[in-house]
Amino acid sequence: MTEFCFAPDLTGQEIAEALRKLPPGLAVSAPVVALGGRNAAHPGRMVFASKALLRLFGARNLDELSDRLFAAAEPGAKRLADLAENLPLDGDPRIEKLRFILGPATQSIIFLCRRVACDDGASLFIAAALDFPESADDPTAGAPSLARENAEEPSPAPRSTEEIPVPPTRSPNEAGVVRFLWRTDAEDRILEVTAPFAKTVGGTGADLVGRNFIDVARRLDAGQGGWLSELMARRRPWSGVEILWPIEGGAAGAPICFGAAPSFDRERRFAGYRGFGIIHLERAPQLDRARRKRAGGRLPSSARPRAAHMAGRPTLGPRQPAR
């Protein structure tokens, strides 16, 4: 269950509304940070963040994490601060690979970022870490703890003294959700798939490299493959394409929810897509015990299979000029 550290005057309802600004499925699996929003004291105020991000960056509270992510001299912080201030309001999500100093080395983290308008005229900047490092002992996989709406309101203690309790250690995939990243070229050929994909479904990521992403999707699900072809042809961000993917050695497949944003070269020519996938192991209850152990997921016995495709059309971002 995703745990958040949030400002005393923020409610669970407001967190839930903010998370809905992210592509479907992403908010339940990726660590998130948010600035500004409705009734914020100033646009740069951090209003909530996943506790996993605080642990990764060694921050004790939101103020310290804000200084590290948006005010530090390192390249990632400078770029994130620029995005928080200058991304077009209600525009397409932006996927950025940002560099931060973590311990003795510099490490890259890929963030999906959006800046959206609020009812009171303020803006909310929200960013999700797509490739959160497993070494950070992330306990955030699975459904976020948004039931705070029906629980006690946050303590009125000042944010500067807000303590971050460390929960028991567990695997990032224990709740049955696995994230991975992928990348294509301008001809929709797959250039890269990160390791969690192969570790979970079997085989190797290299099995897909060089193949046309749309062709692969159509072979698995003709209907969703058709939607994917239409979405990728528009050169705009999209999300919510769900395909039932076969699991090596298992009796059933697992739904994978895909999303992506286009990338452009220095001359503003389309260069392909940078995307993410969310493997929903909790929705594949027929996987055998060995397959579950290899994937790192504990599948609840109460889970039931769902259709391989989502009801309705996938989400398509609003049209924006190439950036």
KEKE-3310 file (N, C-alpha, C; in steps of 0.2 Angstrom, whole numbers, plus 5000, padded with zeros to 4 digits):
npx = (5004:5003:5011:5009:5017:5010:5005:4999:4986:4980:4969:4963:4954:4959:4971:4968:4961:4972:4980:4972:4976:4986:4991:4980:4982:4995:4996:4994:5006:5018:5030:5026:5026:5021:5018:5011:4995:4977:4973:4986:5000:5010:5015:5026:5026:5028:5016:5012:5020:5026:5031:5042:5050:5055:5063:5072:5079:5084:5077:5069:5056:5044:5049:5062:5063:5058:5068:5079:5074:5070:5077:5091:5108:5111:5109:5097:5088:5087:5081:5069:5063:5062:5053:5042:5038:5036:5030:5017:5000:4988:4993:5000:5007:5024:5039:5054:5071:5081:5095:5102:5111:5115:5120:5137:5137:5130:5114:5101:5084:5068:5055:5038:5029:5017:5008:4994:4979:4970:4954:4953:4962:4975:4990:4994:5008:5013:5023:5028:5039:5045:5054:5058:5071:5074:5083:5080:5072:5058:5042:5030:5022:5007:4990:4986:4986:4972:4961:4960:4951:4940:4946:4955:4959:4974:4987:4989:5002:5017:5024:5038:5042:5037:5038:5044:5039:5047:5041:5039:5051:5049:5046:5046:5037:5028:5014:5009:5011:5020:5032:5039:5050:5049:5055:5053:5058:5056:5049:5041:5048:5054:5066:5071:5068:5065:5073:5063:5052:5056:5060:5048:5038:5045:5058:5068:5071:5077:5071:5061:5066:5069:5058:5041:5031:5017:5014:5017:5008:4995:4995:4993:4982:4970:4960:4964:4977:4974:4969:4980:4988:4982:4983:4997:5000:4996:5006:5005:5004:4998:4988:4982:4980:4977:4983:4982:4995:5005:5012:5027:5028:5017:4999:4991:4989:4995:4987:4994:4996:4998:5007:5013:5024:5028:5044:5056:5068:5083:5079:5066:5060:5050:5055:5051:5044:5044:5040:5030:5025:5013:5012:5000:5000:4991:4979:4980:4976:4978:4991:5005:5013:5027:5029:5024:5033:5045:5041:5040:5028:5014:4999:4983:4971:4958:4957:4951:4950:4951:4944:4954:4955:4952:4937:4929:4938:4956:4965:4969:4980:4978:4979:4995:5007:5022:5036)
npy = (4994:5011:5024:5040:5056:5071:5088:5096:5103:5096:5085:5068:5067:5077:5072:5061:5067:5073:5063:5057:5064:5058:5046:5031:5018:5021:5029:5020:5013:5019:5029:5046:5064:5080:5098:5114:5117:5118:5131:5132:5139:5145:5143:5135:5126:5110:5098:5085:5069:5052:5041:5033:5041:5050:5042:5037:5049:5053:5062:5070:5076:5085:5098:5096:5086:5094:5104:5096:5090:5101:5112:5110:5110:5100:5092:5086:5091:5105:5104:5098:5108:5118:5112:5111:5124:5129:5120:5117:5122:5110:5102:5089:5075:5075:5065:5063:5060:5061:5066:5063:5064:5051:5044:5039:5040:5046:5044:5040:5044:5041:5052:5055:5069:5081:5097:5105:5114:5121:5123:5135:5144:5141:5131:5114:5104:5088:5073:5057:5044:5033:5023:5019:5015:4998:4996:5005:4999:5000:5002:5004:4998:4994:4997:5014:5022:5029:5029:5038:5047:5043:5041:5047:5064:5073:5076:5092:5095:5105:5105:5105:5097:5085:5068:5053:5038:5022:5009:4991:4981:4975:4967:4976:4971:4964:4967:4963:4971:4976:4987:4993:5000:5005:5008:5015:5017:5029:5022:5013:5002:4992:4997:4996:4987:4987:4977:4972:4968:4956:4948:4946:4941:4931:4924:4935:4953:4956:4948:4955:4967:4976:4971:4976:4986:4988:4977:4966:4968:4967:4953:4948:4954:4958:4969:4978:4980:4987:4999:5004:5006:5017:5026:5028:5033:5046:5053:5059:5060:5045:5033:5019:5008:4991:4975:4957:4948:4934:4923:4915:4898:4898:4896:4905:4922:4939:4955:4969:4986:4999:5015:5030:5043:5054:5057:5069:5074:5085:5094:5094:5083:5068:5055:5043:5033:5035:5025:5017:5002:4993:4979:4968:4958:4954:4952:4940:4926:4913:4910:4899:4893:4893:4902:4914:4916:4918:4930:4938:4942:4942:4934:4938:4926:4929:4936:4939:4934:4946:4955:4955:4968:4985:4993:5004:5018:5020:5032:5048:5060:5079:5088:5095:5107:5101:5099)
npz = (5000:4996:5004:5010:5014:5020:5019:5033:5031:5021:5013:5012:5001:4993:4989:4982:4971:4965:4961:4951:4940:4934:4922:4920:4931:4935:4946:4956:4958:4956:4965:4970:4969:4973:4970:4975:4970:4975:4986:4990:5000:4992:4975:4974:4985:4993:4993:4995:4996:4991:5004:5001:4992:5001:5009:5000:4996:5008:5016:5030:5030:5021:5018:5017:5007:4997:4995:4991:4979:4971:4973:4974:4968:4959:4942:4940:4949:4945:4933:4936:4944:4934:4925:4934:4935:4922:4913:4901:4906:4910:4899:4889:4897:4902:4899:4907:4909:4923:4932:4948:4963:4972:4986:4984:4971:4955:4949:4938:4936:4930:4927:4925:4921:4925:4924:4930:4930:4944:4952:4959:4952:4954:4951:4950:4951:4947:4949:4944:4948:4937:4936:4949:4959:4964:4974:4984:4992:4991:4997:4991:4981:4973:4979:4982:4999:5000:5007:5017:5017:5024:5036:5051:5051:5045:5056:5065:5066:5063:5047:5046:5057:5055:5056:5049:5049:5047:5038:5040:5031:5014:4998:4983:4974:4981:4982:4970:4959:4945:4938:4923:4910:4893:4876:4859:4842:4828:4819:4826:4831:4843:4855:4867:4882:4899:4913:4923:4916:4908:4919:4925:4916:4909:4898:4889:4888:4877:4867:4862:4857:4842:4836:4829:4839:4838:4830:4838:4849:4842:4839:4851:4856:4846:4846:4855:4850:4838:4843:4849:4838:4832:4842:4843:4830:4831:4838:4851:4869:4877:4886:4896:4888:4888:4889:4888:4893:4890:4902:4905:4909:4916:4920:4915:4908:4912:4915:4906:4908:4897:4893:4886:4880:4866:4859:4854:4842:4841:4831:4831:4826:4825:4836:4841:4854:4872:4885:4898:4907:4917:4926:4931:4942:4952:4946:4940:4945:4942:4940:4943:4958:4957:4947:4953:4963:4956:4950:4961:4967:4978:4976:4979:4986:4983:4971:4955:4938:4925:4910:4895:4889:4892:4897:4885:4877:4876:4886:4879:4878:4878:4863:4859:4853:4846:4856)
capx = (5000:5007:5011:5011:5018:5007:5004:4993:4980:4978:4964:4964:4951:4963:4976:4964:4960:4978:4982:4968:4979:4991:4988:4977:4986:5002:4996:4994:5012:5024:5031:5023:5027:5016:5019:5006:4988:4972:4974:4993:5002:5013:5016:5032:5025:5027:5010:5012:5025:5027:5037:5048:5054:5059:5068:5077:5083:5087:5073:5065:5050:5042:5053:5069:5063:5057:5075:5083:5071:5068:5081:5098:5112:5112:5105:5090:5084:5086:5077:5063:5061:5060:5046:5036:5036:5035:5026:5010:4995:4983:4995:5002:5013:5031:5043:5061:5076:5084:5101:5103:5117:5112:5126:5143:5136:5125:5109:5096:5077:5064:5049:5032:5027:5011:5006:4987:4975:4965:4948:4954:4967:4982:4992:4997:5013:5013:5028:5029:5045:5043:5059:5060:5076:5073:5088:5078:5067:5051:5036:5024:5019:5000:4985:4988:4981:4968:4955:4961:4945:4936:4949:4957:4962:4981:4989:4990:5009:5020:5027:5045:5043:5034:5042:5043:5040:5049:5037:5043:5054:5045:5048:5042:5032:5024:5007:5007:5011:5027:5033:5045:5050:5051:5056:5053:5060:5051:5046:5038:5052:5056:5073:5073:5063:5069:5073:5058:5048:5058:5060:5041:5034:5049:5061:5072:5069:5080:5066:5056:5070:5069:5051:5037:5027:5010:5013:5017:5001:4990:4995:4991:4975:4968:4956:4969:4982:4971:4969:4987:4991:4979:4986:5004:5001:4995:5012:5003:5004:4992:4989:4976:4980:4978:4984:4984:5002:5007:5017:5031:5028:5011:4993:4987:4993:4993:4986:4999:4993:5004:5006:5019:5024:5032:5050:5058:5076:5084:5076:5059:5057:5048:5060:5049:5040:5046:5034:5030:5021:5012:5010:4995:5000:4986:4974:4981:4976:4979:4998:5007:5017:5034:5029:5023:5039:5049:5039:5040:5021:5009:4993:4978:4966:4951:4957:4947:4952:4947:4945:4961:4955:4948:4930:4930:4944:4961:4966:4973:4982:4976:4984:4999:5012:5028:5041)
capy = (5000:5017:5028:5047:5061:5076:5094:5096:5105:5092:5079:5062:5068:5081:5068:5056:5071:5075:5056:5056:5068:5054:5040:5026:5013:5023:5031:5014:5009:5023:5035:5052:5070:5086:5104:5118:5115:5122:5134:5131:5145:5147:5138:5130:5122:5103:5097:5078:5064:5046:5041:5030:5046:5053:5038:5037:5055:5055:5068:5068:5079:5088:5103:5093:5083:5099:5107:5091:5089:5107:5118:5108:5112:5095:5093:5083:5096:5111:5102:5097:5115:5121:5109:5113:5131:5131:5115:5120:5120:5105:5099:5082:5073:5075:5060:5066:5056:5066:5064:5065:5061:5046:5041:5041:5040:5049:5040:5043:5042:5044:5055:5057:5075:5085:5103:5105:5120:5120:5127:5142:5147:5139:5126:5108:5100:5081:5069:5050:5041:5027:5018:5019:5010:4993:4996:5009:4996:5003:4998:5008:4995:4992:5002:5019:5023:5034:5028:5043:5051:5040:5040:5053:5069:5073:5079:5099:5097:5108:5101:5105:5093:5079:5062:5048:5031:5017:5003:4984:4980:4970:4967:4981:4968:4960:4968:4961:4976:4977:4993:4993:5005:5003:5013:5013:5022:5032:5017:5009:4996:4992:4998:4994:4985:4986:4971:4969:4964:4949:4944:4944:4937:4926:4926:4941:4959:4956:4945:4960:4972:4975:4970:4981:4986:4987:4970:4962:4970:4964:4946:4946:4956:4962:4975:4983:4982:4992:5006:5006:5008:5023:5031:5029:5037:5053:5057:5062:5055:5041:5028:5015:5002:4985:4969:4951:4946:4927:4922:4909:4893:4899:4893:4911:4928:4944:4961:4974:4993:5003:5022:5033:5050:5055:5060:5072:5076:5093:5097:5093:5078:5063:5050:5037:5034:5033:5023:5013:4997:4991:4972:4967:4951:4952:4950:4934:4922:4906:4909:4894:4895:4895:4908:4920:4917:4921:4937:4942:4944:4937:4935:4936:4921:4932:4939:4936:4936:4952:4955:4958:4975:4990:4996:5010:5019:5022:5039:5051:5067:5084:5090:5100:5107:5097:5103)
capz = (5000:4995:5010:5009:5019:5017:5023:5038:5029:5015:5015:5007:4995:4988:4987:4977:4965:4962:4958:4945:4935:4931:4918:4923:4934:4937:4953:4961:4958:4956:4970:4967:4973:4971:4972:4974:4970:4978:4992:4993:5002:4987:4970:4975:4991:4992:4997:4997:4992:4993:5009:4998:4990:5006:5011:4995:4996:5015:5019:5035:5030:5015:5017:5015:5001:4992:4994:4987:4972:4967:4975:4974:4962:4954:4936:4940:4953:4941:4927:4939:4945:4928:4923:4939:4933:4915:4909:4899:4910:4907:4893:4889:4901:4899:4902:4908:4913:4927:4936:4955:4967:4978:4989:4981:4963:4951:4947:4934:4938:4924:4930:4921:4925:4923:4927:4929:4933:4949:4952:4962:4948:4956:4947:4953:4948:4950:4945:4946:4947:4933:4937:4956:4960:4969:4980:4989:4997:4990:4999:4988:4975:4975:4979:4987:5004:4999:5012:5023:5017:5029:5043:5054:5047:5047:5062:5063:5068:5058:5042:5048:5062:5053:5056:5044:5052:5042:5039:5039:5024:5010:4991:4979:4970:4985:4981:4964:4953:4943:4933:4918:4905:4886:4871:4852:4837:4824:4815:4831:4833:4851:4856:4874:4888:4906:4916:4927:4911:4907:4926:4927:4911:4907:4892:4890:4885:4870:4863:4859:4853:4835:4833:4829:4845:4836:4828:4844:4852:4838:4839:4858:4857:4840:4847:4858:4845:4834:4847:4850:4831:4831:4846:4841:4824:4832:4840:4857:4874:4878:4892:4897:4883:4893:4885:4892:4891:4892:4907:4904:4914:4920:4916:4913:4907:4917:4911:4907:4906:4894:4892:4883:4877:4861:4860:4847:4842:4842:4826:4833:4822:4829:4837:4844:4861:4879:4888:4904:4908:4923:4925:4936:4944:4956:4942:4936:4950:4940:4940:4948:4964:4955:4943:4957:4967:4952:4949:4967:4969:4982:4973:4984:4983:4981:4965:4950:4931:4921:4903:4893:4887:4896:4894:4882:4873:4881:4887:4875:4880:4873:4857:4860:4848:4847:4860)
cpx = (5004:5006:5013:5013:5015:5006:4998:4986:4977:4974:4966:4960:4955:4969:4974:4963:4966:4981:4979:4971:4984:4988:4986:4982:4993:5002:4996:5001:5018:5024:5029:5025:5023:5018:5013:4999:4983:4974:4981:4995:5006:5014:5021:5031:5024:5021:5009:5018:5025:5032:5043:5053:5058:5064:5074:5082:5086:5083:5069:5058:5049:5047:5060:5069:5062:5064:5079:5080:5071:5073:5089:5101:5113:5107:5098:5085:5082:5081:5070:5059:5058:5053:5041:5034:5034:5032:5019:5005:4990:4986:4997:5007:5019:5035:5051:5065:5081:5089:5101:5108:5114:5118:5132:5143:5130:5120:5104:5089:5073:5057:5044:5029:5021:5010:4998:4984:4970:4959:4949:4960:4974:4984:4995:5002:5014:5018:5028:5035:5044:5048:5062:5065:5074:5077:5085:5073:5060:5045:5029:5020:5012:4996:4987:4983:4977:4961:4956:4955:4940:4939:4951:4960:4970:4982:4991:4998:5012:5024:5035:5047:5040:5039:5040:5044:5042:5045:5042:5045:5050:5047:5043:5036:5027:5016:5004:5007:5019:5027:5039:5044:5051:5052:5056:5057:5055:5047:5042:5041:5054:5064:5076:5067:5067:5068:5067:5053:5049:5058:5053:5037:5038:5053:5066:5069:5071:5075:5062:5060:5071:5062:5046:5032:5020:5009:5012:5010:4996:4990:4992:4984:4973:4965:4961:4975:4980:4971:4976:4990:4988:4982:4993:5005:4999:5000:5010:5004:4998:4994:4982:4976:4982:4978:4986:4990:5003:5013:5021:5030:5021:5005:4989:4992:4991:4992:4992:4996:4999:5002:5013:5018:5029:5038:5052:5065:5076:5081:5069:5056:5055:5053:5058:5045:5044:5040:5035:5025:5020:5009:5006:4995:4994:4979:4975:4982:4978:4987:5000:5012:5024:5034:5028:5029:5044:5048:5039:5034:5018:5002:4987:4973:4960:4951:4954:4950:4948:4948:4952:4961:4951:4942:4931:4937:4950:4962:4971:4974:4979:4981:4988:5004:5018:5033:5048)
cpy = (5006:5021:5035:5051:5067:5082:5093:5098:5102:5086:5073:5063:5072:5077:5063:5060:5072:5068:5055:5060:5064:5049:5035:5021:5015:5025:5026:5011:5013:5028:5042:5058:5076:5092:5109:5115:5120:5124:5133:5138:5149:5142:5133:5126:5115:5101:5089:5074:5057:5045:5037:5035:5049:5049:5038:5043:5057:5061:5066:5071:5082:5094:5101:5090:5089:5103:5102:5090:5095:5113:5117:5110:5107:5095:5091:5088:5102:5110:5101:5103:5118:5118:5111:5120:5132:5126:5118:5118:5115:5102:5092:5081:5073:5069:5062:5061:5061:5063:5067:5061:5057:5043:5043:5041:5044:5044:5043:5040:5045:5046:5056:5063:5078:5091:5104:5111:5118:5125:5134:5146:5145:5133:5120:5105:5093:5077:5062:5047:5034:5022:5018:5014:5005:4993:5001:5006:4999:4999:5000:5004:4993:4998:5008:5020:5029:5034:5033:5047:5049:5039:5047:5058:5070:5077:5087:5100:5100:5103:5100:5100:5086:5073:5057:5042:5027:5011:4996:4984:4974:4972:4972:4978:4964:4961:4966:4966:4977:4983:4991:4998:5002:5009:5011:5019:5025:5028:5012:5003:4997:4992:4995:4992:4984:4979:4968:4966:4957:4945:4942:4939:4931:4928:4931:4947:4959:4952:4949:4965:4971:4974:4976:4981:4984:4980:4965:4962:4966:4957:4944:4948:4961:4969:4980:4985:4987:4999:5008:5009:5016:5028:5033:5033:5044:5057:5061:5057:5051:5036:5024:5009:4996:4979:4963:4948:4939:4927:4915:4904:4894:4897:4899:4917:4933:4951:4966:4981:4997:5010:5024:5040:5050:5058:5063:5074:5083:5097:5096:5088:5072:5057:5044:5039:5032:5031:5018:5007:4995:4984:4970:4960:4949:4950:4944:4928:4915:4905:4903:4897:4897:4901:4915:4921:4920:4929:4941:4945:4939:4939:4933:4931:4923:4935:4935:4938:4942:4951:4958:4965:4979:4992:5003:5011:5021:5029:5042:5058:5072:5086:5096:5101:5103:5102:5100)
cpz = (5000:5001:5008:5015:5016:5021:5027:5036:5023:5017:5010:5001:4990:4985:4981:4971:4961:4958:4952:4939:4931:4927:4922:4925:4937:4944:4958:4962:4958:4962:4966:4972:4969:4974:4971:4974:4974:4985:4995:4995:4996:4982:4971:4982:4990:4996:4999:4993:4995:4998:5006:4995:4995:5009:5006:4995:5003:5018:5024:5035:5023:5013:5014:5009:4995:4990:4990:4980:4968:4968:4975:4968:4957:4948:4937:4944:4949:4936:4930:4941:4939:4925:4927:4937:4926:4910:4907:4904:4906:4900:4894:4894:4898:4903:4902:4912:4916:4931:4943:4958:4973:4980:4986:4974:4961:4948:4943:4936:4932:4928:4924:4925:4921:4927:4925:4933:4938:4949:4954:4958:4949:4951:4952:4949:4951:4945:4948:4944:4944:4935:4944:4957:4966:4975:4985:4993:4997:4992:4996:4983:4978:4976:4984:4993:5004:5003:5018:5023:5023:5036:5046:5050:5049:5053:5061:5065:5062:5053:5044:5053:5061:5052:5051:5046:5046:5043:5038:5032:5020:5002:4988:4975:4974:4984:4974:4958:4952:4938:4929:4913:4898:4881:4864:4848:4833:4820:4820:4832:4840:4851:4862:4878:4894:4909:4919:4922:4910:4914:4928:4922:4908:4900:4894:4886:4878:4865:4859:4855:4846:4832:4834:4835:4843:4834:4833:4848:4849:4839:4846:4859:4851:4841:4850:4854:4840:4837:4847:4843:4830:4835:4845:4835:4825:4835:4846:4863:4875:4884:4892:4892:4887:4888:4889:4889:4894:4897:4906:4910:4918:4916:4914:4912:4912:4913:4912:4904:4903:4893:4889:4881:4872:4863:4853:4848:4842:4837:4826:4828:4827:4830:4840:4851:4867:4883:4895:4903:4915:4923:4932:4938:4948:4953:4938:4941:4948:4939:4945:4953:4962:4951:4947:4961:4963:4950:4955:4970:4973:4979:4978:4981:4981:4975:4960:4943:4928:4914:4901:4891:4892:4893:4891:4879:4878:4881:4883:4877:4875:4868:4859:4854:4850:4851:4859)
residu = (MET:THR:GLU:PHE:CYS:PHE:ALA:PRO:ASP:LEU:THR:GLY:GLN:GLU:ILE:ALA:GLU:ALA:LEU:ARG:LYS:LEU:PRO:PRO:GLY:LEU:ALA:VAL:SER:ALA:PRO:VAL:VAL:ALA:LEU:GLY:GLY:ARG:ASN:ALA:ALA:HIS:PRO:GLY:ARG:MET:VAL:PHE:ALA:SER:LYS:ALA:LEU:LEU:ARG:LEU:PHE:GLY:ALA:ARG:ASN:LEU:ASP:GLU:LEU:SER:ASP:ARG:LEU:PHE:ALA:ALA:ALA:GLU:PRO:GLY:ALA:LYS:ARG:LEU:ALA:ASP:LEU:ALA:GLU:ASN:LEU:PRO:LEU:ASP:GLY:ASP:PRO:ARG:ILE:GLU:LYS:LEU:ARG:PHE:ILE:LEU:GLY:PRO:ALA:THR:GLN:SER:ILE:ILE:PHE:LEU:CYS:ARG:ARG:VAL:ALA:CYS:ASP:ASP:GLY:ALA:SER:LEU:PHE:ILE:ALA:ALA:ALA:LEU:ASP:PHE:PRO:GLU:SER:ALA:ASP:ASP:PRO:THR:ALA:GLY:ALA:PRO:SER:LEU:ALA:ARG:GLU:ASN:ALA:GLU:GLU:PRO:SER:PRO:ALA:PRO:ARG:SER:THR:GLU:GLU:ILE:PRO:VAL:PRO:PRO:THR:ARG:SER:PRO:ASN:GLU:ALA:GLY:VAL:VAL:ARG:PHE:LEU:TRP:ARG:THR:ASP:ALA:GLU:ASP:ARG:ILE:LEU:GLU:VAL:THR:ALA:PRO:PHE:ALA:LYS:THR:VAL:GLY:GLY:THR:GLY:ALA:ASP:LEU:VAL:GLY:ARG:ASN:PHE:ILE:ASP:VAL:ALA:ARG:ARG:LEU:ASP:ALA:GLY:GLN:GLY:GLY:TRP:LEU:SER:GLU:LEU:MET:ALA:ARG:ARG:ARG:PRO:TRP:SER:GLY:VAL:GLU:ILE:LEU:TRP:PRO:ILE:GLU:GLY:GLY:ALA:ALA:GLY:ALA:PRO:ILE:CYS:PHE:GLY:ALA:ALA:PRO:SER:PHE:ASP:ARG:GLU:ARG:ARG:PHE:ALA:GLY:TYR:ARG:GLY:PHE:GLY:ILE:ILE:HIS:LEU:GLU:ARG:ALA:PRO:GLN:LEU:ASP:ARG:ALA:ARG:ARG:LYS:ARG:ALA:GLY:GLY:ARG:LEU:PRO:SER:SER:ALA:ARG:PRO:ARG:ALA:ALA:HIS:MET:ALA:GLY:ARG:PRO:THR:LEU:GLY:PRO:ARG:GLN:PRO:ALA:ARG)
# end
